[in-house]
Amino acid sequence: MEQFLIIAILTGSLIVFLMHWGLLLLQIIFAILVTSFLPIDWFLGALVIQALFGLWILRQVFQAGWYQYQLELEKTQRIPQHYTEGGKSGIKKNFL
C-alpha cells in the first residue's frame, strides 16, 4: 500500500509541474478509489497501472523541459526559429 501511495504522490507532483489540473484531479480520485475501495486481489494491477502512468508523466516532464530549452534558444536567436516562427510566442497552456 505504501509503494502505491508514494508513486501516486510523486506522479501528482509531476502533474502539478506540467500544469494540467484535470489530470491531477483524476490522479487524486484514482488514488482515493484504490486505497479505499479496491479489493486486495486487484491491488497489484492498480500498482502496475500507477507505475506505468508515473513513467509516462515523467517522460512528459522531460519533453516539457526540452521544449522550454528549445524555446529559450529560439528567443535568444541561438537557433533557427521553429516554435516562435511567424510572431508566435511559443507559450503552451499545459505540456500534455
Buried (B, 14 or more C-beta within 10 A) or exposed (E): EEEBEEBBEBBBEBBEBBBBEEBBEEBEEBBEEBBEEBEEEEBEEBBEEBBEBBEEBEEBBEEBEEBEEBBEBBBEEEEEBEBBEEEEEBEBEEBB
